[in-house]
Amino acid sequence: SRQEAFDNYTGKGAYKHWQPEQLRLFVDSALVANADGRVQLKCDPEQEAEVYVAPTPIIERVSSIMCPVTVLNASPSNGHVPAERALENFRNFGNPRALEILPNCTHFMPMEIPDIV
């Protein structure tokens, strides 16, 4: 059930720091019930895996973004882009405004600190 999925995901793995409301939205919108009442991701597992196998090289396209841009970067201590690399990436934007390194976050920061993001 969705409630069992919510309970199972709470405080674990990639969902460890998600805010309860964000996790509830994920469970309610990203999962679908099977005929037996169990839930699974709506997204086809092969399609989901493809996102990680061949990610879009987005950094190559950001120079065309001309509106002011604030870049939020997860903390390097969480295994994400080092500050020097984040600064290099930030400078690639067409109109960079600010770069903020957010401590205690992962790339799931929209679900971890939604009020800031």
Secondary structure, 3 states (H helix, E strand, C coil): CHHHHHHHHCCCHHHCCCCHHHHHHHHHHHEEECCCCCEEECCCHHHHHHHHHCCCCHHHCHHHCCCCEEEEEECHHHCCCCHHHHHHHHHCCCCEEEEEEECCCCCCHHHHCCCCC
